[in-house]
Amino acid sequence: MADRIPLDHLTSDQYDALRAEREQQRQRAEEAEAALARVRALAGDMRTWCSPHGLALHYSDTVLAALD
């Protein structure tokens, strides 16, 4: 990490930029977790779908296994 700035050399602008980046990453993580929850709910719902040869059940199990 050659670009690492010692804390005592950090300017207020750099600090503000780091805080903004952290907030953006937190927001993206929350959005990703919400998307995964929606996929998990959809996969759970798929278990109740009627499909030839039980494919919906198989797909549901496959999606849930991939998430776990």
Secondary structure as GFF3:
##gff-version 3
##sequence-region A 1 68
A	DSSP	three_ten_helix	7	9	.	.	.	ID=ss1
A	DSSP	alpha_helix	12	46	.	.	.	ID=ss2
A	DSSP	three_ten_helix	52	54	.	.	.	ID=ss3
A	DSSP	alpha_helix	55	67	.	.	.	ID=ss4
###
